[in-house]
Amino acid sequence: MREIQFREALREAMSEEMRRDEKVLLMGEEVAEYNGAYKVSQGMLDEFGPERIIDTPIAELGFAGIGIGAAMNGLRPIIEFMTFNFSLVAIDQVINGAAKMRSMSGGQYNIPAVFRGPTGNAGMLSSQHSQNFENWYANTPGLKVVVCSNPYNAKGLLKSAIRDDDPVIFMESELMYGDKGEVPESEYLIPLGVADVVKEGSDVTLVSFGKMMKVAHEAAEIMEKEGKSVEVIDLMSVRPIDYKTIVESVKKTNRLVVVEEAWPIGSIASELSYHVQKYAFDYLDAPVYKVNSLDVPLPYAPTLIETALPTAEKTVDAIKAVLYMK
C-alpha cells in the first residue's frame, strides 16, 4: 500500500468526489489560485476550473451563507475555513442556517454541505488561532461533526461526508498536513458515527480523536512497557458519538481515560464520562479520568504551550491513577 501525506489524502477525497458528481464544488479563501493555504487543493483549479474551485473574499459569514444557499439549490459545496477559529465569523450561518434548515423547512431542504479546515493549536499562534470548537459544534442538533486523525481515515471520512445529505463539520489539523500514512489506491468509504478500536487491550480503555491520537498511542506504548494492556479507541465522529463501542470496551477493561485537546468544561470527555457512568457504572473499578487542555487561553511561549496541552506524560499519569499505580 502506498504512503501519502495527510493533505494529499484530503485532496484525493475531494477530487474523486468531484469527478464522480458534478454538483460537488470547493470554495474558500485561497483554495484556487494559491492552491490552498496548506496546499490541500493544489492542482484542483487546473482540473476543475474556476466555476468549481472558487476563491472567496476574506468574509466567512458571506461565503458560508452562499454555500448553504447553493446546497439548498441542489449543489454539494465543500466550504473551507482557513482555520475553524475563523468559523466564529460564520457561526450564525452554520448554527442558525445549515443546522436548522431541514427541520425548519419540514424536510423540504437538505443541506449537503461540508465545512472543513484545521482545528486546535498549530504551534506558536497564540490564543485566537489555537482553539478547539468541535465540542461546540457537536452540541448543535442538525450537524454531524468529524475529527480525522490520519491520512487513511481522513480520506475515507471526507468522502462519506461529501456524500452525506446533512451538513458535516469536518475538522483536520495544521500540524498533521505533512504526516504520511498508508492509503489504498482503490476507493473506500468510512462511515460517519462509528468509532475505531485501533488497538485492543484488557486493562484500561483510552479514548481520543484528532491529533490527540498521537498522544494516546504514545501513552499506550509507555504503559505496554510497564506490562499494562491499553485498549485505544479513535472516536473519529464526535456527533454522532459511537457510545456503544466505548461502553462495551469499558465493560471489558473496567476503566476509562479520555484525552481531548479542548477545554475541560462542556467537553466531549465530559459527555463520555457521564454516559459511561450511566450505562456502565457497575463495571467501573475506578473513576473516569479525562485529560484536557488547561482552562486558559493557549499561551504563545512553547514552554507554556507544553504545560497547557495534553501530553503523553499527563495521559500516563491518568492511566496509572485509574489502575491505582500511584
N, C-alpha and C positions, 0 to 999 in steps of 0.2 A: 504494500500500500504506500502511495506517495506521501511525502510530508510537505505541507504548505503552511503559509502564515495565516494567522487569525484574520487579517484584513483580506487576504485572498479568498478565504472560505466564505466570508460575507459577500464579497464581490461575485463569486461564483453563484451563490444562492440567488442574489438579485438578478444577475444576468440570465441564469437559467429560467427563472420565473418570467422575466420579460420576453424571452424568446418563446416561452410556452403560451403566454397570454398577453396580447397586445394592449390590454387595458391597464397593465401594470406600468407605473412611471415612478421616477425618483425626483424629489425636489428638496432643495435646502441651500444653505449658504456654501458656496464654493464647490458644489458637487460636480459641476460640469467643466468649465474652462480650466480650473485649477486641479482637476482630478480628485477632489475631495480634500478636506483639511487634513485627513490622516491617510490619504491615498487609498481609501476603501473603494471609491468609484473610479479608479484610474482606468482610462480607456473606454469607459462606458459611453461617453459622449460621442466618440468616433463610431461606435457600433449602432447606437440607438437614436442619435440625433437630438437636437435641442428641444423638440416637442415632447420628448420623454425623459430627458435628463435636463432638469430645469434649475438654473441658478436663480436664487431669490435675493432680494434685499435683506439687510440685517433687520428683520421685522418678523420675529417668530409668531407674534399674535396674528399677523396678516397671513403669512403663508400656511400656518396651521389651519386657519379658517378656510383658506382656499382649498387645502387638501381635503378637509371634511366635506365641503361643498362638492368637490369632484367625486368623492366616494358616494355621496347621496345621489349622484347622477350616473352611477354605473362604473366609474373607474376604480382602480385599486392602487391608490397612491402609497408610496413609501416616503415618509416625511422625516428628513434627517435634522436633528438638532446637533449643533457642533459640540454641545455638552448638555446633559439634562439640567445643569444649573440654569441654562438659558431657557429651558422649557417653562420656568416660572413666569416668563413674559407671556407665554401662550396657555397657561394653565386653565384659564377660563374657557377657552375653546375646547380643550381636551376634556375637562371635567363637566362643564355645562353643555357642551356641544356633542362631541364624539360619544361620550359615555352614556348620555341620556337620550339620544335621538331615537333609538329603536323603541325604547319604552314610551317616550312621549308621543311618538307617531303611531302608536298601536301596531308596531311591526311593519309599517309601510316603508320605512327606510332602514336599511342596514348601513353600517359604516365599516366597510372592509379596508381599513387604513392601518398602516404600521408606522408608529412613531419610534424612530430608533436613533441611537447615539450613545456616547460613553457616560457612565455614571461613576460616582465616587472620586477618591483622590487620584491625582496623577503626578504626585511628587510635590515640589515646592511651588504650588499655585495658590496657596493660602486659602482663606475661609470661603470666599464667594465662588470658587471654582472647584471645590473638593467635597461636595455634599452628595449624600445618598437619599434619593427620593422614591426608591422602589416601594418602601412601606407606605408612603403617602398615596401613591397611585393604586397600590393593592387594596387600599381602604375604600375604593370607589367602585360600586356596582356598575356593571356595564363594560368595564375594562378587563382585559387579560394582561398579565404582567410577566415578562420572561427576562431572566438574567442568565446569559450564557457564560460558560467557564473555560471553554477550549475550542479549537478550530472545528472539531468534529461536531459537537452539539450546536455550535454557532450556526453552521450551515444548515443542519437538519431542522433546527428550531425556526430559523428565519424563513425557510421555505414553507414550513407549516403556517407561520404567522402571516405570510403574504397571501396564502390561500384561504385563511380564516375569514369568515364573514362578519366578525366583530372587530372593534378597534383593539389593537395589541400595542402595548408599550414594550419595546424591545431594547434591553439595556446591555451595553458592552463595557469595555474598559480601555482607556487610553494606554494603560501600562501593558496591555496584552496584544495590541495590534500586531506587534512583531513576533509574538510567540509562534512556534511551529508545532504542528501535530499531524497525526495520520488522518487523512480524509479520503474515503473511497472516490474513485472516478465515476462509478455508477451512481445513479440517482437514489437518494434515500430521504425519508422524512422522519422527524422525531416528533411524536405527539405532544401537544401542549398539556400541561397539568399532570404529567407523570414524572415522579422523581426517579433518579437513577442510583441504585446501590452499586457504587463504583468499587467498593471493597467490602467483603463480608468479614464479620468478626463476631465475637461472643461476649466480650467483657463490658463494652460501652458503645453506645451509638453516638456518632459525631456527625452533625448535620451542618451544611453550609451551602453557599451558592456564589456564583460570580468569581471574581478573582480571589476571594477568601478561600476558595477550594485549595489554592496553593498552601495556605496556612494550615488547612485541615489535613492535607496529605503529609506535610512536614511533621505536624504534631503526631499523626498516626505512626509515622516511621520511627520517631523518637520512642514512643510507647512500645512499639514492637520490640525494640532493642532491650526494653526492660521487661519483656515477657508478657505484655498485655495485648490482647486482641481487640482492635478497634474496628467497628463497622462504620464505614464512611458513606454518607448519602449526599448526593448533589440534588438539591430541590429543583433547580432549573426554572420552574414556574413558581412564582410567589402569589399569583392569583390565576387560576385556582391552585390551591395547595394540595398536594397528594398526602393528606393526613394518614391514610390507611397504611402506606408504606412506612411512615415514621412510627406509628403506633405498633405495627407488627414487629418492627425492629426492636423497639423498647421492651416489648413483651419477651423478647429473646435475651436481650442484654441487661435489662433492668436498670439501665442508667442512660441519661441523655445530656449531651453538651451541644449547644448551638453556637456557631461562630458567624457573626454578621458585622459588616462594616458600618452599618447605620448607627445612629444614636440609640441609647438603650430604651427610652420611653416610647411606647407605642410601636415597637419594632416587630419584625417577623418572628424574631426569637421569643418575644413576649407572647405572641399568639400561639406559637408551638408549645411553649411551656404550659399555657392554660389548657390547650387541647389534650396534651398528654396526661396532665394531672386529672383531667375529667374522664378520659377514656382508657387510661392505663394506670390509674393510681395504685391499684392493688399489686401491680407488677414492679413498682419503683422501689429500689433499695437505697436510694439517695435522692436528695433534692435535685431538680433540674438546674443546671448551671448554664448561663449564657455569657458569651464573650462579645461585647460590642465595643465600638469606639467610645472614648470618654465623652461625657456630656458637655462638650465645649466646641466652639468653632475651631476647625482644624488650623493649627498654627502654621507658620511659614518655615521656621527653622527645622532642619532634618532631624535633629535630636528630639525636638518636641513632637514632631510627626510620629516618630517611632514610639514615643511614650503614649500618644493618643490612640493609635490604631491597634486593632487586634494583631497579635503575633503568635508564632508557634509556641513560644515560651509561656505566654499567658494561657494559651489553649491547653498546653501540657499541665499547667497548674490546675486548671479547671477539671481536667480528666482525673488527675491524681486526687483532687478533692472528692469527686463522686465515687472514686474507688477507695476512699479512706486511706490513701497512701501518705497523707500529710496532715 
